[in-house]
Every structure is written in structure tokens, then in C-alpha cells.
Amino acid sequence: MDCPRCSGSLETYELFGREAEGCETCGYVGVAVSHESEPVELESWQEALDRFKKE
Ligand SMILES: [Zn+2]
């Protein structure tokens, strides 16, 4: 799957039991929400992704 912003390669991460796709090239973060309808706060996901990548 390619990044919708820059057409780069997306990396798939697992955060809090959900899958998130992120692009290291432009910083795009997409969350695949399947069966939960909670609104996704993109900033929170970005912070979570940053923490995830540092570990
Ligand atoms: Zn990108």
C-alpha cells in the first residue's frame, strides 16, 4: 500500500491493538478503524507513533 500523500511506502504498526499505517517520508499517519466508532485524534496517534518508534 502506498502513501496517499507522497506515494511512498507505508509501514504498518500495531498500536493499542489496532493497526496504523504510517509514512516515514512525509509523516502521514492513517488508522484502520474496523469495528470501533471512536473518533481518532490524529495528534494522539502521531504522538503514539513517535513513542512507538523510539522503543
Ligand atoms: Zn508519505
mmCIF file of the protein (N, C-alpha, C, O) and its ligand, coordinates in Angstrom:
data_MODEL
# 
_entry.id   MODEL 
# 
loop_
_entity.id 
_entity.type 
_entity.pdbx_number_of_molecules 
1 polymer     1 
2 non-polymer 1 
# 
_entity_poly.entity_id                      1 
_entity_poly.type                           'polypeptide(L)' 
_entity_poly.nstd_linkage                   no 
_entity_poly.nstd_monomer                   no 
_entity_poly.pdbx_seq_one_letter_code       MDCPRCSGSLETYELFGREAEGCETCGYVGVAVSHESEPVELESWQEALDRFKKE 
_entity_poly.pdbx_seq_one_letter_code_can   MDCPRCSGSLETYELFGREAEGCETCGYVGVAVSHESEPVELESWQEALDRFKKE 
_entity_poly.pdbx_strand_id                 A 
# 
loop_
_entity_poly_seq.entity_id 
_entity_poly_seq.num 
_entity_poly_seq.mon_id 
_entity_poly_seq.hetero 
1 1  MET n 
1 2  ASP n 
1 3  CYS n 
1 4  PRO n 
1 5  ARG n 
1 6  CYS n 
1 7  SER n 
1 8  GLY n 
1 9  SER n 
1 10 LEU n 
1 11 GLU n 
1 12 THR n 
1 13 TYR n 
1 14 GLU n 
1 15 LEU n 
1 16 PHE n 
1 17 GLY n 
1 18 ARG n 
1 19 GLU n 
1 20 ALA n 
1 21 GLU n 
1 22 GLY n 
1 23 CYS n 
1 24 GLU n 
1 25 THR n 
1 26 CYS n 
1 27 GLY n 
1 28 TYR n 
1 29 VAL n 
1 30 GLY n 
1 31 VAL n 
1 32 ALA n 
1 33 VAL n 
1 34 SER n 
1 35 HIS n 
1 36 GLU n 
1 37 SER n 
1 38 GLU n 
1 39 PRO n 
1 40 VAL n 
1 41 GLU n 
1 42 LEU n 
1 43 GLU n 
1 44 SER n 
1 45 TRP n 
1 46 GLN n 
1 47 GLU n 
1 48 ALA n 
1 49 LEU n 
1 50 ASP n 
1 51 ARG n 
1 52 PHE n 
1 53 LYS n 
1 54 LYS n 
1 55 GLU n 
# 
loop_
_struct_asym.id 
_struct_asym.entity_id 
A 1 
B 2 
# 
loop_
_chem_comp.id 
_chem_comp.type 
_chem_comp.mon_nstd_flag 
ALA 'L-peptide linking' y 
ARG 'L-peptide linking' y 
ASP 'L-peptide linking' y 
CYS 'L-peptide linking' y 
GLN 'L-peptide linking' y 
GLU 'L-peptide linking' y 
GLY 'peptide linking'   y 
HIS 'L-peptide linking' y 
LEU 'L-peptide linking' y 
LYS 'L-peptide linking' y 
MET 'L-peptide linking' y 
PHE 'L-peptide linking' y 
PRO 'L-peptide linking' y 
SER 'L-peptide linking' y 
THR 'L-peptide linking' y 
TRP 'L-peptide linking' y 
TYR 'L-peptide linking' y 
VAL 'L-peptide linking' y 
ZN  non-polymer         . 
# 
_pdbx_entity_nonpoly.entity_id   2 
_pdbx_entity_nonpoly.name        ? 
_pdbx_entity_nonpoly.comp_id     ZN 
# 
_pdbx_nonpoly_scheme.asym_id         B 
_pdbx_nonpoly_scheme.entity_id       2 
_pdbx_nonpoly_scheme.mon_id          ZN 
_pdbx_nonpoly_scheme.ndb_seq_num     1 
_pdbx_nonpoly_scheme.pdb_seq_num     101 
_pdbx_nonpoly_scheme.auth_seq_num    101 
_pdbx_nonpoly_scheme.pdb_mon_id      ZN 
_pdbx_nonpoly_scheme.auth_mon_id     ZN 
_pdbx_nonpoly_scheme.pdb_strand_id   A 
_pdbx_nonpoly_scheme.pdb_ins_code    . 
# 
loop_
_atom_site.group_PDB 
_atom_site.id 
_atom_site.type_symbol 
_atom_site.label_atom_id 
_atom_site.label_alt_id 
_atom_site.label_comp_id 
_atom_site.label_asym_id 
_atom_site.label_entity_id 
_atom_site.label_seq_id 
_atom_site.pdbx_PDB_ins_code 
_atom_site.Cartn_x 
_atom_site.Cartn_y 
_atom_site.Cartn_z 
_atom_site.occupancy 
_atom_site.B_iso_or_equiv 
_atom_site.pdbx_formal_charge 
_atom_site.auth_seq_id 
_atom_site.auth_comp_id 
_atom_site.auth_asym_id 
_atom_site.auth_atom_id 
_atom_site.pdbx_PDB_model_num 
ATOM   1   N  N  . MET A 1 1  ? 0.849   -1.194 0.000  1.00 0.00 ? 1   MET A N  1 
ATOM   2   C  CA . MET A 1 1  ? 0.000   0.000  0.000  1.00 0.00 ? 1   MET A CA 1 
ATOM   3   C  C  . MET A 1 1  ? 0.887   1.247  0.000  1.00 0.00 ? 1   MET A C  1 
ATOM   4   O  O  . MET A 1 1  ? 1.905   1.302  0.690  1.00 0.00 ? 1   MET A O  1 
ATOM   5   N  N  . ASP A 1 2  ? 0.484   2.233  -0.780 1.00 0.00 ? 2   ASP A N  1 
ATOM   6   C  CA . ASP A 1 2  ? 1.292   3.439  -0.905 1.00 0.00 ? 2   ASP A CA 1 
ATOM   7   C  C  . ASP A 1 2  ? 0.679   4.591  -0.129 1.00 0.00 ? 2   ASP A C  1 
ATOM   8   O  O  . ASP A 1 2  ? -0.528  4.623  0.114  1.00 0.00 ? 2   ASP A O  1 
ATOM   9   N  N  . CYS A 1 3  ? 1.519   5.528  0.251  1.00 0.00 ? 3   CYS A N  1 
ATOM   10  C  CA . CYS A 1 3  ? 1.078   6.713  0.964  1.00 0.00 ? 3   CYS A CA 1 
ATOM   11  C  C  . CYS A 1 3  ? 0.217   7.586  0.052  1.00 0.00 ? 3   CYS A C  1 
ATOM   12  O  O  . CYS A 1 3  ? 0.603   7.878  -1.080 1.00 0.00 ? 3   CYS A O  1 
ATOM   13  N  N  . PRO A 1 4  ? -0.953  8.002  0.550  1.00 0.00 ? 4   PRO A N  1 
ATOM   14  C  CA . PRO A 1 4  ? -1.829  8.852  -0.267 1.00 0.00 ? 4   PRO A CA 1 
ATOM   15  C  C  . PRO A 1 4  ? -1.263  10.256 -0.455 1.00 0.00 ? 4   PRO A C  1 
ATOM   16  O  O  . PRO A 1 4  ? -1.710  10.999 -1.329 1.00 0.00 ? 4   PRO A O  1 
ATOM   17  N  N  . ARG A 1 5  ? -0.295  10.611 0.355  1.00 0.00 ? 5   ARG A N  1 
ATOM   18  C  CA . ARG A 1 5  ? 0.281   11.949 0.233  1.00 0.00 ? 5   ARG A CA 1 
ATOM   19  C  C  . ARG A 1 5  ? 1.452   11.977 -0.736 1.00 0.00 ? 5   ARG A C  1 
ATOM   20  O  O  . ARG A 1 5  ? 1.499   12.807 -1.644 1.00 0.00 ? 5   ARG A O  1 
ATOM   21  N  N  . CYS A 1 6  ? 2.387   11.074 -0.541 1.00 0.00 ? 6   CYS A N  1 
ATOM   22  C  CA . CYS A 1 6  ? 3.624   11.160 -1.311 1.00 0.00 ? 6   CYS A CA 1 
ATOM   23  C  C  . CYS A 1 6  ? 3.896   9.899  -2.119 1.00 0.00 ? 6   CYS A C  1 
ATOM   24  O  O  . CYS A 1 6  ? 4.924   9.809  -2.791 1.00 0.00 ? 6   CYS A O  1 
ATOM   25  N  N  . SER A 1 7  ? 2.987   8.918  -2.065 1.00 0.00 ? 7   SER A N  1 
ATOM   26  C  CA . SER A 1 7  ? 3.137   7.664  -2.800 1.00 0.00 ? 7   SER A CA 1 
ATOM   27  C  C  . SER A 1 7  ? 4.346   6.855  -2.346 1.00 0.00 ? 7   SER A C  1 
ATOM   28  O  O  . SER A 1 7  ? 4.817   5.972  -3.063 1.00 0.00 ? 7   SER A O  1 
ATOM   29  N  N  . GLY A 1 8  ? 4.836   7.160  -1.166 1.00 0.00 ? 8   GLY A N  1 
ATOM   30  C  CA . GLY A 1 8  ? 5.922   6.361  -0.619 1.00 0.00 ? 8   GLY A CA 1 
ATOM   31  C  C  . GLY A 1 8  ? 5.392   5.074  -0.001 1.00 0.00 ? 8   GLY A C  1 
ATOM   32  O  O  . GLY A 1 8  ? 4.190   4.809  -0.029 1.00 0.00 ? 8   GLY A O  1 
ATOM   33  N  N  . SER A 1 9  ? 6.282   4.294  0.545  1.00 0.00 ? 9   SER A N  1 
ATOM   34  C  CA . SER A 1 9  ? 5.878   3.038  1.163  1.00 0.00 ? 9   SER A CA 1 
ATOM   35  C  C  . SER A 1 9  ? 5.337   3.276  2.564  1.00 0.00 ? 9   SER A C  1 
ATOM   36  O  O  . SER A 1 9  ? 5.929   4.010  3.354  1.00 0.00 ? 9   SER A O  1 
ATOM   37  N  N  . LEU A 1 10 ? 4.212   2.651  2.862  1.00 0.00 ? 10  LEU A N  1 
ATOM   38  C  CA . LEU A 1 10 ? 3.634   2.772  4.197  1.00 0.00 ? 10  LEU A CA 1 
ATOM   39  C  C  . LEU A 1 10 ? 4.121   1.620  5.061  1.00 0.00 ? 10  LEU A C  1 
ATOM   40  O  O  . LEU A 1 10 ? 4.200   0.474  4.620  1.00 0.00 ? 10  LEU A O  1 
ATOM   41  N  N  . GLU A 1 11 ? 4.446   1.957  6.302  1.00 0.00 ? 11  GLU A N  1 
ATOM   42  C  CA . GLU A 1 11 ? 4.784   0.932  7.284  1.00 0.00 ? 11  GLU A CA 1 
ATOM   43  C  C  . GLU A 1 11 ? 3.547   0.669  8.126  1.00 0.00 ? 11  GLU A C  1 
ATOM   44  O  O  . GLU A 1 11 ? 2.821   1.599  8.478  1.00 0.00 ? 11  GLU A O  1 
ATOM   45  N  N  . THR A 1 12 ? 3.309   -0.574 8.445  1.00 0.00 ? 12  THR A N  1 
ATOM   46  C  CA . THR A 1 12 ? 2.158   -0.915 9.276  1.00 0.00 ? 12  THR A CA 1 
ATOM   47  C  C  . THR A 1 12 ? 2.610   -1.143 10.706 1.00 0.00 ? 12  THR A C  1 
ATOM   48  O  O  . THR A 1 12 ? 3.518   -1.928 10.978 1.00 0.00 ? 12  THR A O  1 
ATOM   49  N  N  . TYR A 1 13 ? 1.960   -0.444 11.601 1.00 0.00 ? 13  TYR A N  1 
ATOM   50  C  CA . TYR A 1 13 ? 2.267   -0.582 13.017 1.00 0.00 ? 13  TYR A CA 1 
ATOM   51  C  C  . TYR A 1 13 ? 1.038   -1.110 13.733 1.00 0.00 ? 13  TYR A C  1 
ATOM   52  O  O  . TYR A 1 13 ? -0.082  -1.020 13.231 1.00 0.00 ? 13  TYR A O  1 
ATOM   53  N  N  . GLU A 1 14 ? 1.268   -1.656 14.903 1.00 0.00 ? 14  GLU A N  1 
ATOM   54  C  CA . GLU A 1 14 ? 0.141   -2.044 15.732 1.00 0.00 ? 14  GLU A CA 1 
ATOM   55  C  C  . GLU A 1 14 ? 0.196   -1.214 16.999 1.00 0.00 ? 14  GLU A C  1 
ATOM   56  O  O  . GLU A 1 14 ? 1.150   -1.296 17.773 1.00 0.00 ? 14  GLU A O  1 
ATOM   57  N  N  . LEU A 1 15 ? -0.843  -0.411 17.198 1.00 0.00 ? 15  LEU A N  1 
ATOM   58  C  CA . LEU A 1 15 ? -0.892  0.477  18.345 1.00 0.00 ? 15  LEU A CA 1 
ATOM   59  C  C  . LEU A 1 15 ? -2.175  0.235  19.117 1.00 0.00 ? 15  LEU A C  1 
ATOM   60  O  O  . LEU A 1 15 ? -3.271  0.336  18.567 1.00 0.00 ? 15  LEU A O  1 
ATOM   61  N  N  . PHE A 1 16 ? -2.033  -0.080 20.375 1.00 0.00 ? 16  PHE A N  1 
ATOM   62  C  CA . PHE A 1 16 ? -3.202  -0.296 21.233 1.00 0.00 ? 16  PHE A CA 1 
ATOM   63  C  C  . PHE A 1 16 ? -4.151  -1.316 20.620 1.00 0.00 ? 16  PHE A C  1 
ATOM   64  O  O  . PHE A 1 16 ? -5.369  -1.184 20.738 1.00 0.00 ? 16  PHE A O  1 
ATOM   65  N  N  . GLY A 1 17 ? -3.610  -2.311 19.981 1.00 0.00 ? 17  GLY A N  1 
ATOM   66  C  CA . GLY A 1 17 ? -4.436  -3.368 19.436 1.00 0.00 ? 17  GLY A CA 1 
ATOM   67  C  C  . GLY A 1 17 ? -5.065  -3.043 18.098 1.00 0.00 ? 17  GLY A C  1 
ATOM   68  O  O  . GLY A 1 17 ? -5.844  -3.834 17.566 1.00 0.00 ? 17  GLY A O  1 
ATOM   69  N  N  . ARG A 1 18 ? -4.731  -1.881 17.549 1.00 0.00 ? 18  ARG A N  1 
ATOM   70  C  CA . ARG A 1 18 ? -5.248  -1.531 16.228 1.00 0.00 ? 18  ARG A CA 1 
ATOM   71  C  C  . ARG A 1 18 ? -4.083  -1.368 15.265 1.00 0.00 ? 18  ARG A C  1 
ATOM   72  O  O  . ARG A 1 18 ? -2.937  -1.168 15.669 1.00 0.00 ? 18  ARG A O  1 
ATOM   73  N  N  . GLU A 1 19 ? -4.397  -1.456 14.020 1.00 0.00 ? 19  GLU A N  1 
ATOM   74  C  CA . GLU A 1 19 ? -3.361  -1.251 13.028 1.00 0.00 ? 19  GLU A CA 1 
ATOM   75  C  C  . GLU A 1 19 ? -3.339  0.204  12.585 1.00 0.00 ? 19  GLU A C  1 
ATOM   76  O  O  . GLU A 1 19 ? -4.378  0.817  12.341 1.00 0.00 ? 19  GLU A O  1 
ATOM   77  N  N  . ALA A 1 20 ? -2.140  0.731  12.489 1.00 0.00 ? 20  ALA A N  1 
ATOM   78  C  CA . ALA A 1 20 ? -1.962  2.085  11.987 1.00 0.00 ? 20  ALA A CA 1 
ATOM   79  C  C  . ALA A 1 20 ? -0.923  2.031  10.885 1.00 0.00 ? 20  ALA A C  1 
ATOM   80  O  O  . ALA A 1 20 ? 0.064   1.301  10.972 1.00 0.00 ? 20  ALA A O  1 
ATOM   81  N  N  . GLU A 1 21 ? -1.161  2.810  9.855  1.00 0.00 ? 21  GLU A N  1 
ATOM   82  C  CA . GLU A 1 21 ? -0.200  2.851  8.770  1.00 0.00 ? 21  GLU A CA 1 
ATOM   83  C  C  . GLU A 1 21 ? 0.456   4.218  8.757  1.00 0.00 ? 21  GLU A C  1 
ATOM   84  O  O  . GLU A 1 21 ? -0.218  5.248  8.770  1.00 0.00 ? 21  GLU A O  1 
ATOM   85  N  N  . GLY A 1 22 ? 1.756   4.212  8.732  1.00 0.00 ? 22  GLY A N  1 
ATOM   86  C  CA . GLY A 1 22 ? 2.469   5.479  8.778  1.00 0.00 ? 22  GLY A CA 1 
ATOM   87  C  C  . GLY A 1 22 ? 3.516   5.561  7.682  1.00 0.00 ? 22  GLY A C  1 
ATOM   88  O  O  . GLY A 1 22 ? 4.095   4.557  7.267  1.00 0.00 ? 22  GLY A O  1 
ATOM   89  N  N  . CYS A 1 23 ? 3.742   6.781  7.229  1.00 0.00 ? 23  CYS A N  1 
ATOM   90  C  CA . CYS A 1 23 ? 4.746   7.034  6.203  1.00 0.00 ? 23  CYS A CA 1 
ATOM   91  C  C  . CYS A 1 23 ? 5.899   7.793  6.851  1.00 0.00 ? 23  CYS A C  1 
ATOM   92  O  O  . CYS A 1 23 ? 5.714   8.883  7.393  1.00 0.00 ? 23  CYS A O  1 
ATOM   93  N  N  . GLU A 1 24 ? 7.079   7.207  6.786  1.00 0.00 ? 24  GLU A N  1 
ATOM   94  C  CA . GLU A 1 24 ? 8.225   7.871  7.394  1.00 0.00 ? 24  GLU A CA 1 
ATOM   95  C  C  . GLU A 1 24 ? 8.716   9.019  6.530  1.00 0.00 ? 24  GLU A C  1 
ATOM   96  O  O  . GLU A 1 24 ? 9.448   9.886  7.007  1.00 0.00 ? 24  GLU A O  1 
ATOM   97  N  N  . THR A 1 25 ? 8.326   9.032  5.281  1.00 0.00 ? 25  THR A N  1 
ATOM   98  C  CA . THR A 1 25 ? 8.816   10.062 4.371  1.00 0.00 ? 25  THR A CA 1 
ATOM   99  C  C  . THR A 1 25 ? 8.176   11.415 4.649  1.00 0.00 ? 25  THR A C  1 
ATOM   100 O  O  . THR A 1 25 ? 8.869   12.429 4.727  1.00 0.00 ? 25  THR A O  1 
ATOM   101 N  N  . CYS A 1 26 ? 6.834   11.430 4.801  1.00 0.00 ? 26  CYS A N  1 
ATOM   102 C  CA . CYS A 1 26 ? 6.139   12.713 4.954  1.00 0.00 ? 26  CYS A CA 1 
ATOM   103 C  C  . CYS A 1 26 ? 5.430   12.819 6.303  1.00 0.00 ? 26  CYS A C  1 
ATOM   104 O  O  . CYS A 1 26 ? 4.891   13.875 6.634  1.00 0.00 ? 26  CYS A O  1 
ATOM   105 N  N  . GLY A 1 27 ? 5.425   11.738 7.085  1.00 0.00 ? 27  GLY A N  1 
ATOM   106 C  CA . GLY A 1 27 ? 4.820   11.812 8.401  1.00 0.00 ? 27  GLY A CA 1 
ATOM   107 C  C  . GLY A 1 27 ? 3.335   11.505 8.426  1.00 0.00 ? 27  GLY A C  1 
ATOM   108 O  O  . GLY A 1 27 ? 2.680   11.681 9.453  1.00 0.00 ? 27  GLY A O  1 
ATOM   109 N  N  . TYR A 1 28 ? 2.794   11.042 7.290  1.00 0.00 ? 28  TYR A N  1 
ATOM   110 C  CA . TYR A 1 28 ? 1.378   10.678 7.251  1.00 0.00 ? 28  TYR A CA 1 
ATOM   111 C  C  . TYR A 1 28 ? 1.103   9.525  8.204  1.00 0.00 ? 28  TYR A C  1 
ATOM   112 O  O  . TYR A 1 28 ? 1.880   8.574  8.293  1.00 0.00 ? 28  TYR A O  1 
ATOM   113 N  N  . VAL A 1 29 ? -0.031  9.625  8.923  1.00 0.00 ? 29  VAL A N  1 
ATOM   114 C  CA . VAL A 1 29 ? -0.457  8.521  9.781  1.00 0.00 ? 29  VAL A CA 1 
ATOM   115 C  C  . VAL A 1 29 ? -1.917  8.213  9.486  1.00 0.00 ? 29  VAL A C  1 
ATOM   116 O  O  . VAL A 1 29 ? -2.776  9.088  9.591  1.00 0.00 ? 29  VAL A O  1 
ATOM   117 N  N  . GLY A 1 30 ? -2.186  6.999  9.127  1.00 0.00 ? 30  GLY A N  1 
ATOM   118 C  CA . GLY A 1 30 ? -3.556  6.576  8.884  1.00 0.00 ? 30  GLY A CA 1 
ATOM   119 C  C  . GLY A 1 30 ? -3.904  5.433  9.815  1.00 0.00 ? 30  GLY A C  1 
ATOM   120 O  O  . GLY A 1 30 ? -3.092  4.540  10.057 1.00 0.00 ? 30  GLY A O  1 
ATOM   121 N  N  . VAL A 1 31 ? -5.106  5.471  10.328 1.00 0.00 ? 31  VAL A N  1 
ATOM   122 C  CA . VAL A 1 31 ? -5.544  4.442  11.263 1.00 0.00 ? 31  VAL A CA 1 
ATOM   123 C  C  . VAL A 1 31 ? -6.673  3.643  10.638 1.00 0.00 ? 31  VAL A C  1 
ATOM   124 O  O  . VAL A 1 31 ? -7.677  4.200  10.195 1.00 0.00 ? 31  VAL A O  1 
ATOM   125 N  N  . ALA A 1 32 ? -6.496  2.353  10.610 1.00 0.00 ? 32  ALA A N  1 
ATOM   126 C  CA . ALA A 1 32 ? -7.543  1.495  10.082 1.00 0.00 ? 32  ALA A CA 1 
ATOM   127 C  C  . ALA A 1 32 ? -8.499  1.140  11.190 1.00 0.00 ? 32  ALA A C  1 
ATOM   128 O  O  . ALA A 1 32 ? -8.220  0.258  12.002 1.00 0.00 ? 32  ALA A O  1 
ATOM   129 N  N  . VAL A 1 33 ? -9.627  1.821  11.229 1.00 0.00 ? 33  VAL A N  1 
ATOM   130 C  CA . VAL A 1 33 ? -10.627 1.557  12.261 1.00 0.00 ? 33  VAL A CA 1 
ATOM   131 C  C  . VAL A 1 33 ? -11.670 0.623  11.671 1.00 0.00 ? 33  VAL A C  1 
ATOM   132 O  O  . VAL A 1 33 ? -12.341 0.961  10.696 1.00 0.00 ? 33  VAL A O  1 
ATOM   133 N  N  . SER A 1 34 ? -11.797 -0.539 12.259 1.00 0.00 ? 34  SER A N  1 
ATOM   134 C  CA . SER A 1 34 ? -12.680 -1.524 11.661 1.00 0.00 ? 34  SER A CA 1 
ATOM   135 C  C  . SER A 1 34 ? -14.011 -1.632 12.383 1.00 0.00 ? 34  SER A C  1 
ATOM   136 O  O  . SER A 1 34 ? -15.065 -1.493 11.763 1.00 0.00 ? 34  SER A O  1 
ATOM   137 N  N  . HIS A 1 35 ? -13.976 -1.876 13.677 1.00 0.00 ? 35  HIS A N  1 
ATOM   138 C  CA . HIS A 1 35 ? -15.239 -2.133 14.357 1.00 0.00 ? 35  HIS A CA 1 
ATOM   139 C  C  . HIS A 1 35 ? -15.471 -1.227 15.552 1.00 0.00 ? 35  HIS A C  1 
ATOM   140 O  O  . HIS A 1 35 ? -16.397 -1.452 16.331 1.00 0.00 ? 35  HIS A O  1 
ATOM   141 N  N  . GLU A 1 36 ? -14.649 -0.213 15.702 1.00 0.00 ? 36  GLU A N  1 
ATOM   142 C  CA . GLU A 1 36 ? -14.903 0.748  16.767 1.00 0.00 ? 36  GLU A CA 1 
ATOM   143 C  C  . GLU A 1 36 ? -15.183 2.100  16.137 1.00 0.00 ? 36  GLU A C  1 
ATOM   144 O  O  . GLU A 1 36 ? -14.576 2.462  15.129 1.00 0.00 ? 36  GLU A O  1 
ATOM   145 N  N  . SER A 1 37 ? -16.091 2.833  16.723 1.00 0.00 ? 37  SER A N  1 
ATOM   146 C  CA . SER A 1 37 ? -16.519 4.082  16.103 1.00 0.00 ? 37  SER A CA 1 
ATOM   147 C  C  . SER A 1 37 ? -16.004 5.304  16.841 1.00 0.00 ? 37  SER A C  1 
ATOM   148 O  O  . SER A 1 37 ? -16.483 6.416  16.619 1.00 0.00 ? 37  SER A O  1 
ATOM   149 N  N  . GLU A 1 38 ? -15.028 5.102  17.719 1.00 0.00 ? 38  GLU A N  1 
ATOM   150 C  CA . GLU A 1 38 ? -14.469 6.253  18.405 1.00 0.00 ? 38  GLU A CA 1 
ATOM   151 C  C  . GLU A 1 38 ? -13.758 7.166  17.419 1.00 0.00 ? 38  GLU A C  1 
ATOM   152 O  O  . GLU A 1 38 ? -13.065 6.692  16.519 1.00 0.00 ? 38  GLU A O  1 
ATOM   153 N  N  . PRO A 1 39 ? -13.924 8.460  17.580 1.00 0.00 ? 39  PRO A N  1 
ATOM   154 C  CA . PRO A 1 39 ? -13.185 9.375  16.713 1.00 0.00 ? 39  PRO A CA 1 
ATOM   155 C  C  . PRO A 1 39 ? -11.690 9.266  16.977 1.00 0.00 ? 39  PRO A C  1 
ATOM   156 O  O  . PRO A 1 39 ? -11.259 9.089  18.116 1.00 0.00 ? 39  PRO A O  1 
ATOM   157 N  N  . VAL A 1 40 ? -10.929 9.370  15.939 1.00 0.00 ? 40  VAL A N  1 
ATOM   158 C  CA . VAL A 1 40 ? -9.488  9.235  16.054 1.00 0.00 ? 40  VAL A CA 1 
ATOM   159 C  C  . VAL A 1 40 ? -8.854  10.621 16.085 1.00 0.00 ? 40  VAL A C  1 
ATOM   160 O  O  . VAL A 1 40 ? -9.063  11.448 15.197 1.00 0.00 ? 40  VAL A O  1 
ATOM   161 N  N  . GLU A 1 41 ? -8.080  10.842 17.129 1.00 0.00 ? 41  GLU A N  1 
ATOM   162 C  CA . GLU A 1 41 ? -7.368  12.112 17.207 1.00 0.00 ? 41  GLU A CA 1 
ATOM   163 C  C  . GLU A 1 41 ? -5.993  11.926 16.582 1.00 0.00 ? 41  GLU A C  1 
ATOM   164 O  O  . GLU A 1 41 ? -5.148  11.194 17.097 1.00 0.00 ? 41  GLU A O  1 
ATOM   165 N  N  . LEU A 1 42 ? -5.796  12.591 15.486 1.00 0.00 ? 42  LEU A N  1 
ATOM   166 C  CA . LEU A 1 42 ? -4.593  12.340 14.708 1.00 0.00 ? 42  LEU A CA 1 
ATOM   167 C  C  . LEU A 1 42 ? -3.342  12.719 15.480 1.00 0.00 ? 42  LEU A C  1 
ATOM   168 O  O  . LEU A 1 42 ? -2.312  12.055 15.361 1.00 0.00 ? 42  LEU A O  1 
ATOM   169 N  N  . GLU A 1 43 ? -3.423  13.788 16.274 1.00 0.00 ? 43  GLU A N  1 
ATOM   170 C  CA . GLU A 1 43 ? -2.257  14.184 17.055 1.00 0.00 ? 43  GLU A CA 1 
ATOM   171 C  C  . GLU A 1 43 ? -1.876  13.109 18.054 1.00 0.00 ? 43  GLU A C  1 
ATOM   172 O  O  . GLU A 1 43 ? -0.695  12.834 18.264 1.00 0.00 ? 43  GLU A O  1 
ATOM   173 N  N  . SER A 1 44 ? -2.886  12.498 18.671 1.00 0.00 ? 44  SER A N  1 
ATOM   174 C  CA . SER A 1 44 ? -2.602  11.448 19.633 1.00 0.00 ? 44  SER A CA 1 
ATOM   175 C  C  . SER A 1 44 ? -1.924  10.264 18.946 1.00 0.00 ? 44  SER A C  1 
ATOM   176 O  O  . SER A 1 44 ? -0.995  9.662  19.485 1.00 0.00 ? 44  SER A O  1 
ATOM   177 N  N  . TRP A 1 45 ? -2.402  9.949  17.763 1.00 0.00 ? 45  TRP A N  1 
ATOM   178 C  CA . TRP A 1 45 ? -1.793  8.841  17.036 1.00 0.00 ? 45  TRP A CA 1 
ATOM   179 C  C  . TRP A 1 45 ? -0.362  9.181  16.645 1.00 0.00 ? 45  TRP A C  1 
ATOM   180 O  O  . TRP A 1 45 ? 0.526   8.330  16.697 1.00 0.00 ? 45  TRP A O  1 
ATOM   181 N  N  . GLN A 1 46 ? -0.150  10.422 16.256 1.00 0.00 ? 46  GLN A N  1 
ATOM   182 C  CA . GLN A 1 46 ? 1.206   10.823 15.887 1.00 0.00 ? 46  GLN A CA 1 
ATOM   183 C  C  . GLN A 1 46 ? 2.141   10.711 17.082 1.00 0.00 ? 46  GLN A C  1 
ATOM   184 O  O  . GLN A 1 46 ? 3.273   10.243 16.957 1.00 0.00 ? 46  GLN A O  1 
ATOM   185 N  N  . GLU A 1 47 ? 1.657   11.146 18.243 1.00 0.00 ? 47  GLU A N  1 
ATOM   186 C  CA . GLU A 1 47 ? 2.479   11.033 19.443 1.00 0.00 ? 47  GLU A CA 1 
ATOM   187 C  C  . GLU A 1 47 ? 2.746   9.577  19.791 1.00 0.00 ? 47  GLU A C  1 
ATOM   188 O  O  . GLU A 1 47 ? 3.861   9.204  20.153 1.00 0.00 ? 47  GLU A O  1 
ATOM   189 N  N  . ALA A 1 48 ? 1.714   8.769  19.676 1.00 0.00 ? 48  ALA A N  1 
ATOM   190 C  CA . ALA A 1 48 ? 1.870   7.357  19.970 1.00 0.00 ? 48  ALA A CA 1 
ATOM   191 C  C  . ALA A 1 48 ? 2.859   6.720  19.001 1.00 0.00 ? 48  ALA A C  1 
ATOM   192 O  O  . ALA A 1 48 ? 3.686   5.896  19.392 1.00 0.00 ? 48  ALA A O  1 
ATOM   193 N  N  . LEU A 1 49 ? 2.766   7.107  17.749 1.00 0.00 ? 49  LEU A N  1 
ATOM   194 C  CA . LEU A 1 49 ? 3.655   6.552  16.741 1.00 0.00 ? 49  LEU A CA 1 
ATOM   195 C  C  . LEU A 1 49 ? 5.093   6.961  17.036 1.00 0.00 ? 49  LEU A C  1 
ATOM   196 O  O  . LEU A 1 49 ? 6.012   6.151  16.915 1.00 0.00 ? 49  LEU A O  1 
ATOM   197 N  N  . ASP A 1 50 ? 5.282   8.203  17.419 1.00 0.00 ? 50  ASP A N  1 
ATOM   198 C  CA . ASP A 1 50 ? 6.623   8.678  17.747 1.00 0.00 ? 50  ASP A CA 1 
ATOM   199 C  C  . ASP A 1 50 ? 7.191   7.885  18.922 1.00 0.00 ? 50  ASP A C  1 
ATOM   200 O  O  . ASP A 1 50 ? 8.355   7.485  18.902 1.00 0.00 ? 50  ASP A O  1 
ATOM   201 N  N  . ARG A 1 51 ? 6.373   7.661  19.933 1.00 0.00 ? 51  ARG A N  1 
ATOM   202 C  CA . ARG A 1 51 ? 6.844   6.895  21.079 1.00 0.00 ? 51  ARG A CA 1 
ATOM   203 C  C  . ARG A 1 51 ? 7.153   5.463  20.652 1.00 0.00 ? 51  ARG A C  1 
ATOM   204 O  O  . ARG A 1 51 ? 8.146   4.880  21.088 1.00 0.00 ? 51  ARG A O  1 
ATOM   205 N  N  . PHE A 1 52 ? 6.303   4.903  19.802 1.00 0.00 ? 52  PHE A N  1 
ATOM   206 C  CA . PHE A 1 52 ? 6.476   3.527  19.370 1.00 0.00 ? 52  PHE A CA 1 
ATOM   207 C  C  . PHE A 1 52 ? 7.800   3.363  18.638 1.00 0.00 ? 52  PHE A C  1 
ATOM   208 O  O  . PHE A 1 52 ? 8.492   2.362  18.822 1.00 0.00 ? 52  PHE A O  1 
ATOM   209 N  N  . LYS A 1 53 ? 8.152   4.330  17.816 1.00 0.00 ? 53  LYS A N  1 
ATOM   210 C  CA . LYS A 1 53 ? 9.356   4.228  17.001 1.00 0.00 ? 53  LYS A CA 1 
ATOM   211 C  C  . LYS A 1 53 ? 10.612  4.396  17.841 1.00 0.00 ? 53  LYS A C  1 
ATOM   212 O  O  . LYS A 1 53 ? 11.687  3.946  17.444 1.00 0.00 ? 53  LYS A O  1 
ATOM   213 N  N  . LYS A 1 54 ? 10.488  5.040  18.998 1.00 0.00 ? 54  LYS A N  1 
ATOM   214 C  CA . LYS A 1 54 ? 11.662  5.224  19.836 1.00 0.00 ? 54  LYS A CA 1 
ATOM   215 C  C  . LYS A 1 54 ? 11.966  3.996  20.668 1.00 0.00 ? 54  LYS A C  1 
ATOM   216 O  O  . LYS A 1 54 ? 13.096  3.817  21.123 1.00 0.00 ? 54  LYS A O  1 
ATOM   217 N  N  . GLU A 1 55 ? 10.972  3.148  20.872 1.00 0.00 ? 55  GLU A N  1 
ATOM   218 C  CA . GLU A 1 55 ? 11.186  1.982  21.728 1.00 0.00 ? 55  GLU A CA 1 
ATOM   219 C  C  . GLU A 1 55 ? 11.922  0.878  20.974 1.00 0.00 ? 55  GLU A C  1 
ATOM   220 O  O  . GLU A 1 55 ? 12.190  -0.183 21.540 1.00 0.00 ? 55  GLU A O  1 
HETATM 221 ZN ZN . ZN  B 2 .  ? 4.096   9.865  2.605  1.00 0.00 2 101 ZN  A ZN 1 
# 
